[in-house]
Amino acid sequence: MTDSTGLWPALLLELGAAVRTRLIGGRTGAKNLEAMAIPVAQEGGDTIFQIDRHVEDVIDQKISSWPAECFPLELVMEGLGKTGTRRIGPAHGDLQYRLIIDPIDGTRNIMYDKRSAWFLAAVCPAYRADGRAATLADALAAVMVELPPCKQLLSDMFTAERGGALSAVRVHVESGQMIPLEVQPSRAATLWNGFGQVSNFFPGTKILAATLMERIVQSTLGAAEPGMASVFEDQYITTGGQMVELMLGRDRFCCDLRPLFYAALRGHGQARAHGLECHPYDVAGVLVAAKAGVIITDGFGRALDAPLDVYTGVHWCGYANAELQRHIAPVINEWLAEHGVRPGT
């Protein structure tokens, strides 16, 4: 394999910036916003909206301009048909890299101009040294680029390399001016008076998510005083956005356990329980979050990993620090076990 690892952070960042520019230029006026929200396909385990199609060609254009040493690569992305993959570069020869992208993580936020979405990307070697296919844990570099709503002129951009440090900047999307961005997860030892949540976006798993959150608060803080709120909640419908909130000290804890919730429901006799869940492209920014100091695990507390596909359900937990993990993770494991959900379920 040609060593092109030093190229990846800049290439991925430029790709994210190009997607951001395309979105900003194409979302003016209420009628345009309504058109962007039209569903056009069901692929990769999620709904593809017109706004997703709007940025696909700019991705193709930017990737086609990359240096020869980046190819052949396999692009992994929803919107590429049933397989969710496309080989780019020479038709013959072994793959060198796999690039997993979520062009718009948080489509439902941005297509209604409510809140920022995020461009997420991670590049991995195609294979490990032992010949097995690489997974997200093998990422060489990853980026997270904010896709702001129309009224917002600032965009945060994060880059991480496997053997390097985190880079974080805030850019003015019109002038291009950049300033360094301070990244510091919360040092608070408890959830008291802070934001923490179990992802509870869509009908189907809301009751389980709510009962788990109630258990976490009760077990770690006890009952709230009358008339007071002990913990706040922010259901930000984007995995990348959730991780950024942890990175910047705004949230202290977040978990998305939808695949495990569906397993619990099936175990309780709801044989067809399986709705929208997190996928590997949604957690493509995990290297960035880890470099920022956020503790990211799967739902059982193990190191988070995922195959490079568009179908596998992913469950994850994020903690701002080890003390929060120490208090909360055992509560989650106990709750899952009570619902018959264990590793390998």
Phi, psi and omega in degrees: 000130174293134182282099177244016186301327181292342180279333195297315182304313181293319181296316181292323179294319177296322179296315178297320179295324179293321176296318179299315180298317179298317180295314182299323181281350186242012184235061179245128177094147183297320180296322179295318178299319179297320179295322180296337184270008180283125175292137181237344181194166173235101185220152174061029177077012182211166177277134175261124180257167180301327180295328176294315179298330185298334185253356186296321183291328179291329175295314178300316182297314182293316182296323181294343180266000183289158179298155184300330183291352177276355187237161357285144176231160175250121177274129178244116187195140173295151183097001180256033180084196187294325182280334184070021181223156175208130175280135179233133181111198182306140182287340182244159180099159183291145172300143176260320185220159167237130183243115180254130187228140162243100185299323179222093175271108187111035182307319184293335174288309192279331183287342172255010176057038182268318190197161182300143164256184183220139168271128181235139178205145174217139177247137182231155169299153180293324184223154172279173181299331181274005177093349178286153178298138178290159177235181182299332179295344181266010185306133177273327180201155179209154178222156172224121182236125181288135176249095192279156173291171188302322186279356186256128184256358180248144181222130178270144183224130183233138179226139178222141173245148183305315182258015184232197184258172176278140172243133182221127178222157173243125186243141172277120191289344178266314183273337184082359180296134181241144173228147178298147181244126179284129179244119181207103175299157181299143175261003181299140184272347180223174177277354186306125176063027179226178181266132175202142185204153166260124184305131191212054191283318193231154175302149179124319180233012185298320182294315180296316180299318181293319181292324177294317180297319176300319179296317181299313181294315181298319184285329185261335183237339186081186182288141177286152175294148179306133178079008182239153173249123184273329183223143178255161184226143179222103180274080182274112190279066174193126180296317178301316178298321178298316180294322178296320178301323175291318181298323185266009175081010182276324176246153180253333183206145173203141172217149176233104187246025186305317177301325179285326175298317178297322177298319178297317180296319178295324178294339178260020171097359178268081191301331185261013182290106176191103180245199181295135181219173178289144180235169182305323180293334178292333181254023181298340180269014186297326177298322178297312181299319180295318178294335178281351179102002177283139177269115181245126178230175167277183185295341181262002179094005179273166177302134182285132175211163180200145173292160182270076178219182183248008187244327187299132174286135182240132172244141184210157175229141177234132181235137180291335180199170186292330180293318176296318177299319181299324181279322191268319186304317179297328179294318179296314180299319179296316181296317179297317180298321178298333179263014175075022183247117179224164177308134182090358180298000000 
